[in-house]
Amino acid sequence: MSRRAIAQFIFALTVALVPLADALSAESRILHIGNAGEPETLDPHRYNLRLEETLLNDLFMGLTTFDAQGRLVPGAARSWGTSDDGLTWTFHLRDDLSWSDGQPLTADDFVYAFRRLQDPATAASLAYFMYMLDNAPDVNAGRAPLTALGVSSDGPHTLILKLSRPYPYLLERLLYPTAFPVPRHAIEEHGDLWIKPENWVSNGAYVLADWQPQAHVHLRANPHFHTEVAISEVQYHPVVNEQGGYNRFRNGELHAIGSFPVGELDHVREQYPDELRMSDLLSMMYLVFNTSAPPFDDVRIREALSRAIDQRVLTDKVLRSGNKPAFSFAPALIDSYNAVELAHASEPFPDRIERARSLMQEAGYGADKPLNITLRHVAGLEGKKVNLAIAGMWKQIGVNTQLHQADLRNHFADLRQGNFEVAWAGWVGENNAEHYLTLLQSDIGNVNYGRFALNEYDRLIDQAQSEASLEKRNQLLNAAESVVVHHHAVVPLYTTAVRRLVSSDIEGWYENPRDMHQVRYLSWGR
């Protein structure tokens, strides 16, 4: 064969093999995503953090789920219906459900899961998410047996939930990991070690393949999921430092990151216009007072500290990243609800400062007796900048502020234990005010970080939760939020604007107010 013929043969062979090579490359590619930190657990009933929820949404699927654009759609349930009084919900499960080990998944698995969530032995801090189930609070407190919980099956594909009171947001609440099924057979065999990769069983689009603490959580496609996925493997990497995550994205180590230094925004707009993703998030960032400890049990102190914070300065001058100032505890983004704003929100800031100083003096503090505060926040440049600004604002009313920072996991562990004076907190979630306002119920558990307790507030929330009418329910929630505003239980700061970077190699990524992006909807674009 001549040299020319050999060259032509090699060229033809190379051309023929390129598509195959591309296909193999795409098949074996691993998607690398930056997550906000290291998960403490991947047990759906023991999770607390949004970064854990992100992982759990890939690993499990509840009765309802999200579509690619963050909208509520059927999940493990193909359809549902409710009784006229709103107290009985019947879910009809898909007939092709199975666990990742091939065992069939039935309605009894959901019965087991809801009971396990409320079992006192589980110690689920978010058990209250499903307190609308009949007898749930009593079961969770150990006053009633697990079998008393308002959940039952009628055959392998029919699940019945009975509520103690109407809850019109049930379908939305079922989106959370607290309503996910968990594998009874794996838990009974391995106990708490069922979440180890070698023991793992789940029902979502992916399974846990490996977990290297502080390095990555590796997920692999679940061969028994009811639909195929385009991306077969994904690794979530803990990224607690925005600059570090940004550097890893630029170096090609990560395909997507949840945030980057705000100081880089102009540069990102210029250099990565196709990769920049910005959107408003259903969220509330706020300061919480430990109202069980003096002097923060004094409403005058709380009001003075609240009045001295200028939310507009925080968003427009300090953050400068699209966040919106917040003057109500329930986010203004919520549909069909008029949030109650702080009474001083529209006052000129000098008047707010003057009143704050007077309140401090009434409470016994002044130039000769300054109030010393430790303000806790999550480690990171953004949190530090915000809290330094707040410390400067408080300085104007005679308050000396010491900042204390910790990683996300330890920060919220301290809050749940009540180990703080004043602290930054955040809540991301549902499109209803109740989801936020119930955080301040006295009997809600340790997510009421500040231990705020007021009979009037509890009574209004209780009345709202008895109403099936959304209009009447929202009226009572408005009244409850007015109580929060009057007693300055928390200081709303701002709602978050998500600023992500997502590689142009990825298709199927849509911005949405929940910032939910399940990997099963993504694919490689090139």
Buried (B, 14 or more C-beta within 10 A) or exposed (E): EEEEEEEEEEEEEEEEEEEEEEEEEBEEBBBBBBBBBBBBBBBBBBBBBBBBBBBBBBBBBBBBBBBBBBEBEBBBBBEBEBEEEBBBBBBBBBEEBBBBBEBEBBBBBBBBBBBBBBBEEBEBBBBBBBBBBBBBBBBBEEEBEBEBBBBBBEEBBBBBBBBBBBBBBBBBBBBBBBBBBBBBBBBEEBEEEBBEBEBBBBBBBBBBBEBEEEEBBBBBBBEBBBEEBBBBBBBBBBBBBBBEBBBBBBEEEBBBBBBBBBEBBEEBEEEBEEBBBBBBBBBBBBBBBBBEEEBBBBBBBBBBBBBBBBBEBBBEEBBBBBBBBBBBBBBBBBEEBBBBBBBBBEBEBEEBBBBBBBBBBEBEBEEEEBBEBEBBBBBBEBBBBBBBBBBEBBEEBBBEBEBBBBBBBBBBBBBBEBEBBBBBBBBBBBBBBBBBBBBBBEEBBBBBBBBBBBEEBBBBBBBBBEBBEBEEBBBBBBBBBBBBBBBBBBBBBBBBBBBBBBBEBBEBBBBBBBBBBBBBBBBBEE
